[in-house]
Amino acid sequence: MLPLNGIRVVEVSSFVAAPLCGMTLSQLGAQVIRVDPIGGASDIHRWPLAATGTSIYWTGLNKGKRSVTIDLGSAEGQELVQRLITEGDGIVVTNAAGLTWLTHELLAAKRADMIHVQLLGRGNGSTGVDYTVNAATGFPLITGPVNHAGPVNHALPAWDVCCGLYAALAVVAAVRRRDQSGLGARISLALEDVALATAGNLGLLTEPQVNGTQRQRVGNAIYGQYGQDFTSRDGVAFMVVALTGRHFRDLVDVTGTGPAVSALADALGVDFGAEGDRYRYRDALSGLFATWFADHTAEEITAALSDTTVLFERYRSFAEVVDDQRVTANPLFSRLHQPGVGDYLAPGLPTAFDGVHPTSAPAPALGQDTADVLTEYLGLTTADIARLTSANTIGKHGP
Protein backbone atom coordinates (compact mmCIF):
# COMPACT_ATOMS: atom_id res chain seq x y z
CA MET A 1 0.00 0.00 0.00
CA LEU A 2 1.41 3.31 -1.09
CA PRO A 3 0.61 6.45 0.94
CA LEU A 4 -1.72 8.04 -1.61
CA ASN A 5 -3.60 4.95 -2.78
CA GLY A 6 -7.25 5.86 -3.39
CA ILE A 7 -6.55 9.54 -4.08
CA ARG A 8 -7.42 10.96 -7.50
CA VAL A 9 -5.71 14.10 -8.83
CA VAL A 10 -6.55 16.03 -11.99
CA GLU A 11 -3.58 17.74 -13.61
CA VAL A 12 -3.94 20.49 -16.25
CA SER A 13 -0.37 21.32 -17.08
CA SER A 14 2.66 21.45 -19.34
CA PHE A 15 6.46 21.74 -19.16
CA VAL A 16 8.29 20.54 -16.00
CA ALA A 17 7.09 21.66 -12.56
CA ALA A 18 3.40 20.72 -12.68
CA PRO A 19 3.91 17.43 -14.58
CA LEU A 20 6.67 16.48 -12.12
CA CYS A 21 4.28 17.20 -9.26
CA GLY A 22 1.68 14.94 -10.83
CA MET A 23 4.15 12.14 -11.56
CA THR A 24 5.48 12.28 -8.00
CA LEU A 25 1.95 11.97 -6.63
CA SER A 26 1.35 9.06 -9.02
CA GLN A 27 4.50 7.31 -7.81
CA LEU A 28 3.17 7.74 -4.26
CA GLY A 29 0.04 5.84 -5.24
CA ALA A 30 -2.40 8.52 -6.44
CA GLN A 31 -4.29 8.12 -9.68
CA VAL A 32 -3.37 11.15 -11.74
CA ILE A 33 -5.45 12.17 -14.75
CA ARG A 34 -3.60 14.56 -17.03
CA VAL A 35 -5.94 16.75 -19.07
CA ASP A 36 -4.60 18.23 -22.30
CA PRO A 37 -6.18 20.18 -25.13
CA ILE A 38 -6.92 18.11 -28.22
CA GLY A 39 -3.62 17.67 -30.05
CA GLY A 40 -1.65 18.15 -26.85
CA ALA A 41 -0.21 21.09 -24.94
CA SER A 42 2.91 22.95 -26.02
CA ASP A 43 5.22 20.33 -24.53
CA ILE A 44 3.91 17.31 -26.44
CA HIS A 45 6.73 17.41 -29.02
CA ARG A 46 9.47 18.80 -26.81
CA TRP A 47 12.99 17.45 -27.44
CA PRO A 48 14.59 14.98 -27.14
CA LEU A 49 12.57 12.86 -29.54
CA ALA A 50 12.73 9.13 -30.23
CA ALA A 51 13.16 7.94 -33.82
CA THR A 52 9.36 7.61 -34.01
CA GLY A 53 8.94 11.31 -33.20
CA THR A 54 7.64 10.53 -29.70
CA SER A 55 8.87 13.00 -27.10
CA ILE A 56 11.23 11.29 -24.67
CA TYR A 57 10.85 14.37 -22.50
CA TRP A 58 7.02 14.17 -22.38
CA THR A 59 6.89 10.46 -21.68
CA GLY A 60 9.55 10.85 -18.99
CA LEU A 61 7.47 13.29 -16.96
CA ASN A 62 4.11 11.61 -17.44
CA LYS A 63 4.80 8.02 -16.48
CA GLY A 64 1.95 6.25 -14.73
CA LYS A 65 -0.73 8.85 -15.50
CA ARG A 66 -3.96 8.58 -17.44
CA SER A 67 -4.37 10.92 -20.40
CA VAL A 68 -7.53 12.76 -21.40
CA THR A 69 -7.83 15.25 -24.26
CA ILE A 70 -10.66 17.76 -24.25
CA ASP A 71 -11.45 20.96 -26.10
CA LEU A 72 -10.61 23.36 -23.29
CA GLY A 73 -11.99 26.30 -25.25
CA SER A 74 -15.54 24.99 -25.37
CA ALA A 75 -18.08 25.42 -22.60
CA GLU A 76 -18.96 21.72 -22.66
CA GLY A 77 -15.29 20.73 -22.55
CA GLN A 78 -14.68 23.02 -19.59
CA GLU A 79 -17.68 21.56 -17.78
CA LEU A 80 -16.29 18.04 -18.30
CA VAL A 81 -12.99 19.03 -16.68
CA GLN A 82 -14.77 20.75 -13.80
CA ARG A 83 -16.80 17.60 -13.19
CA LEU A 84 -13.73 15.39 -13.29
CA ILE A 85 -12.29 17.57 -10.53
CA THR A 86 -15.30 18.25 -8.32
CA GLU A 87 -16.99 14.85 -8.63
CA GLY A 88 -13.72 13.09 -7.90
CA ASP A 89 -11.51 13.84 -4.91
CA GLY A 90 -11.57 17.59 -5.52
CA ILE A 91 -7.82 17.94 -6.16
CA VAL A 92 -6.41 19.82 -9.13
CA VAL A 93 -2.85 20.84 -9.98
CA THR A 94 -2.31 23.33 -12.78
CA ASN A 95 0.18 25.80 -14.18
CA ALA A 96 -2.25 27.00 -16.83
CA ALA A 97 -2.68 30.77 -16.66
CA GLY A 98 -5.78 32.83 -17.39
CA LEU A 99 -8.34 30.00 -17.33
CA THR A 100 -11.21 31.67 -15.52
CA TRP A 101 -13.19 28.44 -15.52
CA LEU A 102 -10.42 26.64 -13.58
CA THR A 103 -10.00 29.08 -10.69
CA HIS A 104 -10.21 28.06 -7.06
CA GLU A 105 -13.16 30.38 -6.48
CA LEU A 106 -15.28 28.82 -9.22
CA LEU A 107 -14.42 25.23 -8.30
CA ALA A 108 -14.82 25.86 -4.56
CA ALA A 109 -18.32 27.15 -5.25
CA LYS A 110 -19.09 23.71 -6.63
CA ARG A 111 -17.20 21.84 -3.88
CA ALA A 112 -16.30 23.52 -0.59
CA ASP A 113 -13.36 21.27 0.29
CA MET A 114 -11.49 21.81 -3.00
CA ILE A 115 -7.71 21.47 -2.99
CA HIS A 116 -6.52 23.74 -5.77
CA VAL A 117 -2.81 24.10 -6.55
CA GLN A 118 -1.85 26.90 -8.92
CA LEU A 119 1.76 27.09 -10.08
CA LEU A 120 2.86 30.56 -11.18
CA GLY A 121 5.90 32.08 -12.79
CA ARG A 122 6.13 34.94 -10.29
CA GLY A 123 4.26 35.76 -7.13
CA ASN A 124 2.56 38.78 -8.72
CA GLY A 125 1.02 36.51 -11.35
CA SER A 126 3.30 37.54 -14.21
CA THR A 127 5.00 34.95 -16.36
CA GLY A 128 8.36 33.37 -15.70
CA VAL A 129 10.18 30.18 -16.64
CA ASP A 130 13.15 28.50 -15.05
CA TYR A 131 15.64 30.19 -17.34
CA THR A 132 14.34 33.74 -16.79
CA VAL A 133 13.81 33.20 -13.06
CA ASN A 134 17.35 31.89 -12.78
CA ALA A 135 18.67 34.97 -14.57
CA ALA A 136 16.85 37.24 -12.11
CA THR A 137 18.02 35.40 -9.01
CA GLY A 138 21.80 35.76 -9.20
CA PHE A 139 23.01 32.24 -9.80
CA PRO A 140 24.31 32.73 -13.39
CA LEU A 141 26.69 35.42 -12.14
CA ILE A 142 28.42 33.01 -9.74
CA THR A 143 28.39 30.04 -12.13
CA GLY A 144 31.22 29.26 -14.52
CA PRO A 145 34.97 29.91 -14.75
CA VAL A 146 36.51 32.43 -12.35
CA ASN A 147 37.60 34.85 -15.08
CA HIS A 148 34.46 34.60 -17.20
CA ALA A 149 32.86 38.01 -17.72
CA GLY A 150 29.23 37.16 -18.54
CA PRO A 151 26.44 35.05 -17.08
CA VAL A 152 26.54 31.25 -17.29
CA ASN A 153 23.26 29.36 -17.19
CA HIS A 154 23.28 25.86 -15.74
CA ALA A 155 21.73 22.99 -17.69
CA LEU A 156 19.52 21.72 -14.87
CA PRO A 157 16.05 23.35 -14.60
CA ALA A 158 16.56 23.43 -10.85
CA TRP A 159 13.67 25.71 -9.95
CA ASP A 160 11.19 23.69 -12.01
CA VAL A 161 12.28 20.54 -10.19
CA CYS A 162 12.16 22.14 -6.74
CA CYS A 163 8.81 23.76 -7.52
CA GLY A 164 7.30 20.46 -8.65
CA LEU A 165 8.40 18.72 -5.46
CA TYR A 166 7.19 21.60 -3.26
CA ALA A 167 3.83 21.36 -5.05
CA ALA A 168 3.58 17.61 -4.41
CA LEU A 169 4.39 18.24 -0.74
CA ALA A 170 1.67 20.90 -0.64
CA VAL A 171 -0.90 18.45 -2.01
CA VAL A 172 0.01 15.82 0.58
CA ALA A 173 -0.18 18.41 3.38
CA ALA A 174 -3.51 19.71 2.13
CA VAL A 175 -4.99 16.20 1.91
CA ARG A 176 -3.90 15.53 5.50
CA ARG A 177 -5.45 18.78 6.72
CA ARG A 178 -8.67 18.06 4.86
CA ASP A 179 -8.86 14.57 6.35
CA GLN A 180 -8.51 16.09 9.82
CA SER A 181 -10.64 19.20 9.48
CA GLY A 182 -12.69 18.96 6.30
CA LEU A 183 -11.09 22.16 5.01
CA GLY A 184 -10.04 22.58 1.42
CA ALA A 185 -7.03 24.63 0.35
CA ARG A 186 -6.20 27.35 -2.13
CA ILE A 187 -2.48 26.88 -2.78
CA SER A 188 -0.32 29.05 -4.98
CA LEU A 189 3.35 28.44 -5.62
CA ALA A 190 5.56 30.70 -7.69
CA LEU A 191 8.65 29.46 -9.48
CA GLU A 192 10.50 32.67 -8.65
CA ASP A 193 9.61 32.37 -4.96
CA VAL A 194 11.09 28.87 -4.91
CA ALA A 195 14.33 30.23 -6.37
CA LEU A 196 14.41 33.22 -4.02
CA ALA A 197 13.66 31.07 -0.97
CA THR A 198 16.44 28.67 -1.91
CA ALA A 199 18.91 31.50 -2.41
CA GLY A 200 17.89 32.91 0.96
CA ASN A 201 18.03 29.57 2.76
CA LEU A 202 21.55 28.98 1.44
CA GLY A 203 22.71 32.38 2.70
CA LEU A 204 23.24 33.88 -0.76
CA LEU A 205 20.76 36.68 -0.09
CA THR A 206 21.64 37.02 3.59
CA GLU A 207 25.33 37.61 2.91
CA PRO A 208 24.94 40.97 1.12
CA GLN A 209 22.38 42.11 3.69
CA VAL A 210 24.47 41.48 6.80
CA ASN A 211 28.06 41.51 5.51
CA GLY A 212 27.83 43.88 2.57
CA THR A 213 29.51 41.27 0.37
CA GLN A 214 28.25 38.91 -2.28
CA ARG A 215 29.33 35.57 -3.60
CA GLN A 216 31.94 35.52 -6.33
CA ARG A 217 32.66 32.93 -8.99
CA VAL A 218 34.94 30.15 -7.81
CA GLY A 219 34.87 27.90 -10.88
CA ASN A 220 34.84 24.23 -9.90
CA ALA A 221 35.98 24.96 -6.36
CA ILE A 222 33.54 24.71 -3.45
CA TYR A 223 32.78 27.90 -1.56
CA GLY A 224 34.09 27.84 1.99
CA GLN A 225 35.50 24.31 1.69
CA TYR A 226 38.28 22.57 -0.19
CA GLY A 227 37.16 21.03 -3.44
CA GLN A 228 38.70 21.08 -6.90
CA ASP A 229 38.77 19.24 -10.21
CA PHE A 230 41.94 17.52 -11.38
CA THR A 231 42.96 15.68 -14.55
CA SER A 232 44.77 12.36 -14.65
CA ARG A 233 47.70 11.43 -16.85
CA ASP A 234 45.34 9.75 -19.29
CA GLY A 235 43.02 12.75 -19.48
CA VAL A 236 40.24 11.75 -17.09
CA ALA A 237 38.77 14.55 -14.97
CA PHE A 238 38.03 14.01 -11.27
CA MET A 239 36.20 16.06 -8.67
CA VAL A 240 37.93 15.85 -5.30
CA VAL A 241 36.41 17.13 -2.04
CA ALA A 242 37.86 17.40 1.46
CA LEU A 243 35.17 18.63 3.85
CA THR A 244 36.84 17.65 7.13
CA GLY A 245 40.31 17.75 8.60
CA ARG A 246 40.61 14.01 8.17
CA HIS A 247 39.63 14.21 4.51
CA PHE A 248 42.33 16.82 3.96
CA ARG A 249 45.00 14.88 5.84
CA ASP A 250 44.27 11.80 3.76
CA LEU A 251 44.49 13.85 0.55
CA VAL A 252 47.85 15.23 1.64
CA ASP A 253 49.10 11.75 2.53
CA VAL A 254 47.97 10.02 -0.65
CA THR A 255 49.50 12.73 -2.86
CA GLY A 256 52.76 12.72 -0.88
CA THR A 257 52.61 16.49 -0.42
CA GLY A 258 52.99 16.57 3.36
CA PRO A 259 56.29 18.47 3.53
CA ALA A 260 55.21 20.94 0.85
CA VAL A 261 51.83 21.58 2.51
CA SER A 262 53.52 22.09 5.91
CA ALA A 263 56.03 24.51 4.39
CA LEU A 264 53.21 26.43 2.69
CA ALA A 265 51.27 26.67 5.97
CA ASP A 266 54.37 27.98 7.79
CA ALA A 267 55.11 30.51 5.06
CA LEU A 268 51.56 31.84 5.09
CA GLY A 269 51.11 31.58 8.85
CA VAL A 270 47.90 29.59 8.50
CA ASP A 271 46.43 26.32 9.78
CA PHE A 272 45.17 24.00 7.07
CA GLY A 273 43.26 22.12 9.74
CA ALA A 274 40.76 25.00 9.45
CA GLU A 275 38.40 24.82 6.50
CA GLY A 276 38.50 28.58 6.00
CA ASP A 277 42.26 28.53 5.44
CA ARG A 278 41.97 25.57 3.10
CA TYR A 279 39.46 27.57 1.07
CA ARG A 280 41.39 30.86 1.07
CA TYR A 281 44.55 29.23 -0.20
CA ARG A 282 42.88 26.66 -2.43
CA ASP A 283 44.81 27.69 -5.55
CA ALA A 284 48.18 27.15 -3.88
CA LEU A 285 47.08 23.80 -2.47
CA SER A 286 45.61 22.68 -5.78
CA GLY A 287 48.90 23.49 -7.48
CA LEU A 288 50.63 21.08 -5.12
CA PHE A 289 48.08 18.29 -5.57
CA ALA A 290 47.76 18.66 -9.35
CA THR A 291 51.20 17.19 -9.99
CA TRP A 292 50.27 13.90 -8.34
CA PHE A 293 47.07 13.62 -10.37
CA ALA A 294 48.91 14.44 -13.61
CA ASP A 295 51.46 11.71 -12.87
CA HIS A 296 48.88 8.93 -12.38
CA THR A 297 46.29 7.22 -14.54
CA ALA A 298 42.59 7.31 -13.73
CA GLU A 299 42.71 3.69 -12.61
CA GLU A 300 45.64 4.40 -10.29
CA ILE A 301 43.92 7.49 -8.86
CA THR A 302 40.70 5.59 -8.24
CA ALA A 303 42.54 2.76 -6.48
CA ALA A 304 44.58 5.11 -4.31
CA LEU A 305 41.73 7.40 -3.27
CA SER A 306 39.39 4.46 -2.61
CA ASP A 307 41.60 3.47 0.32
CA THR A 308 41.14 6.90 1.95
CA THR A 309 38.29 9.00 3.34
CA VAL A 310 38.69 11.55 0.52
CA LEU A 311 35.45 12.24 -1.35
CA PHE A 312 35.96 11.91 -5.09
CA GLU A 313 34.36 10.91 -8.36
CA ARG A 314 35.35 10.98 -11.98
CA TYR A 315 33.34 13.16 -14.32
CA ARG A 316 31.08 11.06 -16.52
CA SER A 317 28.84 11.73 -19.49
CA PHE A 318 25.18 10.72 -19.48
CA ALA A 319 26.08 7.95 -21.93
CA GLU A 320 28.61 6.59 -19.44
CA VAL A 321 26.20 6.86 -16.54
CA VAL A 322 23.50 4.70 -18.17
CA ASP A 323 25.99 1.84 -18.51
CA ASP A 324 27.19 2.17 -14.92
CA GLN A 325 26.00 -0.22 -12.21
CA ARG A 326 24.57 2.77 -10.34
CA VAL A 327 21.84 2.53 -12.97
CA THR A 328 22.02 -1.06 -14.21
CA ALA A 329 22.12 -2.59 -10.70
CA ASN A 330 20.16 0.08 -8.85
CA PRO A 331 16.70 -0.94 -7.53
CA LEU A 332 15.58 2.61 -8.26
CA PHE A 333 15.54 1.64 -11.96
CA SER A 334 13.39 -1.00 -13.61
CA ARG A 335 12.93 -1.97 -17.24
CA LEU A 336 10.04 -0.14 -18.85
CA HIS A 337 8.45 -0.61 -22.25
CA GLN A 338 7.35 2.81 -23.43
CA PRO A 339 5.36 2.74 -26.68
CA GLY A 340 6.93 5.06 -29.20
CA VAL A 341 10.22 5.10 -27.33
CA GLY A 342 11.18 1.48 -26.69
CA ASP A 343 12.59 -0.47 -23.77
CA TYR A 344 14.79 1.31 -21.27
CA LEU A 345 15.70 1.49 -17.58
CA ALA A 346 13.36 4.05 -16.04
CA PRO A 347 13.61 5.50 -12.53
CA GLY A 348 10.84 5.09 -10.03
CA LEU A 349 10.42 7.23 -6.92
CA PRO A 350 13.82 7.99 -5.34
CA THR A 351 12.25 7.51 -1.90
CA ALA A 352 12.09 3.86 -0.82
CA PHE A 353 9.10 2.76 1.26
CA ASP A 354 9.89 -0.27 3.40
CA GLY A 355 12.98 -0.84 1.28
CA VAL A 356 11.15 -0.65 -2.06
CA HIS A 357 11.21 2.14 -4.64
CA PRO A 358 7.70 2.60 -6.10
CA THR A 359 7.95 2.03 -9.84
CA SER A 360 6.16 3.81 -12.64
CA ALA A 361 3.96 2.50 -15.41
CA PRO A 362 4.58 3.78 -18.96
CA ALA A 363 3.31 7.21 -19.92
CA PRO A 364 0.01 7.05 -21.79
CA ALA A 365 -0.43 7.92 -25.41
CA LEU A 366 -1.95 11.36 -25.65
CA GLY A 367 -5.67 11.08 -24.98
CA GLN A 368 -5.75 7.30 -24.81
CA ASP A 369 -7.86 7.21 -21.64
CA THR A 370 -10.40 9.87 -22.60
CA ALA A 371 -13.40 7.62 -23.16
CA ASP A 372 -12.61 5.27 -20.28
CA VAL A 373 -12.14 8.10 -17.76
CA LEU A 374 -15.30 9.95 -18.78
CA THR A 375 -17.29 6.74 -18.71
CA GLU A 376 -15.86 5.48 -15.43
CA TYR A 377 -15.99 8.71 -13.43
CA LEU A 378 -18.74 10.78 -15.04
CA GLY A 379 -21.05 7.98 -16.13
CA LEU A 380 -21.07 8.98 -19.82
CA THR A 381 -22.62 6.48 -22.19
CA THR A 382 -21.25 5.15 -25.46
CA ALA A 383 -23.63 7.49 -27.25
CA ASP A 384 -22.34 10.44 -25.19
CA ILE A 385 -18.76 9.59 -26.11
CA ALA A 386 -19.65 9.29 -29.79
CA ARG A 387 -21.46 12.66 -29.76
CA LEU A 388 -18.60 14.45 -27.97
CA THR A 389 -16.02 12.92 -30.29
CA SER A 390 -18.01 13.88 -33.37
CA ALA A 391 -18.30 17.44 -32.07
CA ASN A 392 -14.52 17.55 -31.38
CA THR A 393 -15.28 18.30 -27.73
CA ILE A 394 -13.06 15.39 -26.75
CA GLY A 395 -10.16 13.85 -28.63
CA LYS A 396 -10.44 10.58 -30.48
CA HIS A 397 -9.81 7.90 -27.93
CA GLY A 398 -7.78 4.75 -28.03
CA PRO A 399 -4.04 4.03 -28.07
C-alpha positions in Angstrom: 0.0 0.0 0.0 1.4 3.3 -1.1 0.6 6.4 0.9 -1.7 8.0 -1.6 -3.6 5.0 -2.8 -7.2 5.9 -3.4 -6.5 9.5 -4.1 -7.4 11.0 -7.5 -5.7 14.1 -8.8 -6.5 16.0 -12.0 -3.6 17.7 -13.6 -3.9 20.5 -16.2 -0.4 21.3 -17.1 2.7 21.5 -19.3 6.5 21.7 -19.2 8.3 20.5 -16.0 7.1 21.7 -12.6 3.4 20.7 -12.7 3.9 17.4 -14.6 6.7 16.5 -12.1 4.3 17.2 -9.3 1.7 14.9 -10.8 4.1 12.1 -11.6 5.5 12.3 -8.0 1.9 12.0 -6.6 1.3 9.1 -9.0 4.5 7.3 -7.8 3.2 7.7 -4.3 0.0 5.8 -5.2 -2.4 8.5 -6.4 -4.3 8.1 -9.7 -3.4 11.1 -11.7 -5.4 12.2 -14.7 -3.6 14.6 -17.0 -5.9 16.7 -19.1 -4.6 18.2 -22.3 -6.2 20.2 -25.1 -6.9 18.1 -28.2 -3.6 17.7 -30.0 -1.6 18.1 -26.8 -0.2 21.1 -24.9 2.9 22.9 -26.0 5.2 20.3 -24.5 3.9 17.3 -26.4 6.7 17.4 -29.0 9.5 18.8 -26.8 13.0 17.5 -27.4 14.6 15.0 -27.1 12.6 12.9 -29.5 12.7 9.1 -30.2 13.2 7.9 -33.8 9.4 7.6 -34.0 8.9 11.3 -33.2 7.6 10.5 -29.7 8.9 13.0 -27.1 11.2 11.3 -24.7 10.8 14.4 -22.5 7.0 14.2 -22.4 6.9 10.5 -21.7 9.6 10.8 -19.0 7.5 13.3 -17.0 4.1 11.6 -17.4 4.8 8.0 -16.5 1.9 6.2 -14.7 -0.7 8.9 -15.5 -4.0 8.6 -17.4 -4.4 10.9 -20.4 -7.5 12.8 -21.4 -7.8 15.2 -24.3 -10.7 17.8 -24.2 -11.5 21.0 -26.1 -10.6 23.4 -23.3 -12.0 26.3 -25.3 -15.5 25.0 -25.4 -18.1 25.4 -22.6 -19.0 21.7 -22.7 -15.3 20.7 -22.5 -14.7 23.0 -19.6 -17.7 21.6 -17.8 -16.3 18.0 -18.3 -13.0 19.0 -16.7 -14.8 20.7 -13.8 -16.8 17.6 -13.2 -13.7 15.4 -13.3 -12.3 17.6 -10.5 -15.3 18.3 -8.3 -17.0 14.9 -8.6 -13.7 13.1 -7.9 -11.5 13.8 -4.9 -11.6 17.6 -5.5 -7.8 17.9 -6.2 -6.4 19.8 -9.1 -2.8 20.8 -10.0 -2.3 23.3 -12.8 0.2 25.8 -14.2 -2.3 27.0 -16.8 -2.7 30.8 -16.7 -5.8 32.8 -17.4 -8.3 30.0 -17.3 -11.2 31.7 -15.5 -13.2 28.4 -15.5 -10.4 26.6 -13.6 -10.0 29.1 -10.7 -10.2 28.1 -7.1 -13.2 30.4 -6.5 -15.3 28.8 -9.2 -14.4 25.2 -8.3 -14.8 25.9 -4.6 -18.3 27.2 -5.2 -19.1 23.7 -6.6 -17.2 21.8 -3.9 -16.3 23.5 -0.6 -13.4 21.3 0.3 -11.5 21.8 -3.0 -7.7 21.5 -3.0 -6.5 23.7 -5.8 -2.8 24.1 -6.5 -1.9 26.9 -8.9 1.8 27.1 -10.1 2.9 30.6 -11.2 5.9 32.1 -12.8 6.1 34.9 -10.3 4.3 35.8 -7.1 2.6 38.8 -8.7 1.0 36.5 -11.4 3.3 37.5 -14.2 5.0 34.9 -16.4 8.4 33.4 -15.7 10.2 30.2 -16.6 13.2 28.5 -15.0 15.6 30.2 -17.3 14.3 33.7 -16.8 13.8 33.2 -13.1 17.4 31.9 -12.8 18.7 35.0 -14.6 16.8 37.2 -12.1 18.0 35.4 -9.0 21.8 35.8 -9.2 23.0 32.2 -9.8 24.3 32.7 -13.4 26.7 35.4 -12.1 28.4 33.0 -9.7 28.4 30.0 -12.1 31.2 29.3 -14.5 35.0 29.9 -14.7 36.5 32.4 -12.4 37.6 34.9 -15.1 34.5 34.6 -17.2 32.9 38.0 -17.7 29.2 37.2 -18.5 26.4 35.1 -17.1 26.5 31.3 -17.3 23.3 29.4 -17.2 23.3 25.9 -15.7 21.7 23.0 -17.7 19.5 21.7 -14.9 16.1 23.4 -14.6 16.6 23.4 -10.8 13.7 25.7 -9.9 11.2 23.7 -12.0 12.3 20.5 -10.2 12.2 22.1 -6.7 8.8 23.8 -7.5 7.3 20.5 -8.7 8.4 18.7 -5.5 7.2 21.6 -3.3 3.8 21.4 -5.1 3.6 17.6 -4.4 4.4 18.2 -0.7 1.7 20.9 -0.6 -0.9 18.5 -2.0 0.0 15.8 0.6 -0.2 18.4 3.4 -3.5 19.7 2.1 -5.0 16.2 1.9 -3.9 15.5 5.5 -5.5 18.8 6.7 -8.7 18.1 4.9 -8.9 14.6 6.4 -8.5 16.1 9.8 -10.6 19.2 9.5 -12.7 19.0 6.3 -11.1 22.2 5.0 -10.0 22.6 1.4 -7.0 24.6 0.3 -6.2 27.4 -2.1 -2.5 26.9 -2.8 -0.3 29.1 -5.0 3.3 28.4 -5.6 5.6 30.7 -7.7 8.7 29.5 -9.5 10.5 32.7 -8.6 9.6 32.4 -5.0 11.1 28.9 -4.9 14.3 30.2 -6.4 14.4 33.2 -4.0 13.7 31.1 -1.0 16.4 28.7 -1.9 18.9 31.5 -2.4 17.9 32.9 1.0 18.0 29.6 2.8 21.5 29.0 1.4 22.7 32.4 2.7 23.2 33.9 -0.8 20.8 36.7 -0.1 21.6 37.0 3.6 25.3 37.6 2.9 24.9 41.0 1.1 22.4 42.1 3.7 24.5 41.5 6.8 28.1 41.5 5.5 27.8 43.9 2.6 29.5 41.3 0.4 28.2 38.9 -2.3 29.3 35.6 -3.6 31.9 35.5 -6.3 32.7 32.9 -9.0 34.9 30.1 -7.8 34.9 27.9 -10.9 34.8 24.2 -9.9 36.0 25.0 -6.4 33.5 24.7 -3.4 32.8 27.9 -1.6 34.1 27.8 2.0 35.5 24.3 1.7 38.3 22.6 -0.2 37.2 21.0 -3.4 38.7 21.1 -6.9 38.8 19.2 -10.2 41.9 17.5 -11.4 43.0 15.7 -14.5 44.8 12.4 -14.6 47.7 11.4 -16.8 45.3 9.7 -19.3 43.0 12.8 -19.5 40.2 11.8 -17.1 38.8 14.6 -15.0 38.0 14.0 -11.3 36.2 16.1 -8.7 37.9 15.8 -5.3 36.4 17.1 -2.0 37.9 17.4 1.5 35.2 18.6 3.9 36.8 17.7 7.1 40.3 17.7 8.6 40.6 14.0 8.2 39.6 14.2 4.5 42.3 16.8 4.0 45.0 14.9 5.8 44.3 11.8 3.8 44.5 13.9 0.6 47.9 15.2 1.6 49.1 11.8 2.5 48.0 10.0 -0.6 49.5 12.7 -2.9 52.8 12.7 -0.9 52.6 16.5 -0.4 53.0 16.6 3.4 56.3 18.5 3.5 55.2 20.9 0.9 51.8 21.6 2.5 53.5 22.1 5.9 56.0 24.5 4.4 53.2 26.4 2.7 51.3 26.7 6.0 54.4 28.0 7.8 55.1 30.5 5.1 51.6 31.8 5.1 51.1 31.6 8.8 47.9 29.6 8.5 46.4 26.3 9.8 45.2 24.0 7.1 43.3 22.1 9.7 40.8 25.0 9.4 38.4 24.8 6.5 38.5 28.6 6.0 42.3 28.5 5.4 42.0 25.6 3.1 39.5 27.6 1.1 41.4 30.9 1.1 44.6 29.2 -0.2 42.9 26.7 -2.4 44.8 27.7 -5.5 48.2 27.2 -3.9 47.1 23.8 -2.5 45.6 22.7 -5.8 48.9 23.5 -7.5 50.6 21.1 -5.1 48.1 18.3 -5.6 47.8 18.7 -9.3 51.2 17.2 -10.0 50.3 13.9 -8.3 47.1 13.6 -10.4 48.9 14.4 -13.6 51.5 11.7 -12.9 48.9 8.9 -12.4 46.3 7.2 -14.5 42.6 7.3 -13.7 42.7 3.7 -12.6 45.6 4.4 -10.3 43.9 7.5 -8.9 40.7 5.6 -8.2 42.5 2.8 -6.5 44.6 5.1 -4.3 41.7 7.4 -3.3 39.4 4.5 -2.6 41.6 3.5 0.3 41.1 6.9 2.0 38.3 9.0 3.3 38.7 11.6 0.5 35.4 12.2 -1.3 36.0 11.9 -5.1 34.4 10.9 -8.4 35.4 11.0 -12.0 33.3 13.2 -14.3 31.1 11.1 -16.5 28.8 11.7 -19.5 25.2 10.7 -19.5 26.1 7.9 -21.9 28.6 6.6 -19.4 26.2 6.9 -16.5 23.5 4.7 -18.2 26.0 1.8 -18.5 27.2 2.2 -14.9 26.0 -0.2 -12.2 24.6 2.8 -10.3 21.8 2.5 -13.0 22.0 -1.1 -14.2 22.1 -2.6 -10.7 20.2 0.1 -8.8 16.7 -0.9 -7.5 15.6 2.6 -8.3 15.5 1.6 -12.0 13.4 -1.0 -13.6 12.9 -2.0 -17.2 10.0 -0.1 -18.8 8.5 -0.6 -22.3 7.4 2.8 -23.4 5.4 2.7 -26.7 6.9 5.1 -29.2 10.2 5.1 -27.3 11.2 1.5 -26.7 12.6 -0.5 -23.8 14.8 1.3 -21.3 15.7 1.5 -17.6 13.4 4.1 -16.0 13.6 5.5 -12.5 10.8 5.1 -10.0 10.4 7.2 -6.9 13.8 8.0 -5.3 12.3 7.5 -1.9 12.1 3.9 -0.8 9.1 2.8 1.3 9.9 -0.3 3.4 13.0 -0.8 1.3 11.2 -0.7 -2.1 11.2 2.1 -4.6 7.7 2.6 -6.1 7.9 2.0 -9.8 6.2 3.8 -12.6 4.0 2.5 -15.4 4.6 3.8 -19.0 3.3 7.2 -19.9 0.0 7.0 -21.8 -0.4 7.9 -25.4 -2.0 11.4 -25.6 -5.7 11.1 -25.0 -5.8 7.3 -24.8 -7.9 7.2 -21.6 -10.4 9.9 -22.6 -13.4 7.6 -23.2 -12.6 5.3 -20.3 -12.1 8.1 -17.8 -15.3 10.0 -18.8 -17.3 6.7 -18.7 -15.9 5.5 -15.4 -16.0 8.7 -13.4 -18.7 10.8 -15.0 -21.0 8.0 -16.1 -21.1 9.0 -19.8 -22.6 6.5 -22.2 -21.3 5.1 -25.5 -23.6 7.5 -27.2 -22.3 10.4 -25.2 -18.8 9.6 -26.1 -19.7 9.3 -29.8 -21.5 12.7 -29.8 -18.6 14.5 -28.0 -16.0 12.9 -30.3 -18.0 13.9 -33.4 -18.3 17.4 -32.1 -14.5 17.5 -31.4 -15.3 18.3 -27.7 -13.1 15.4 -26.8 -10.2 13.9 -28.6 -10.4 10.6 -30.5 -9.8 7.9 -27.9 -7.8 4.7 -28.0 -4.0 4.0 -28.1 
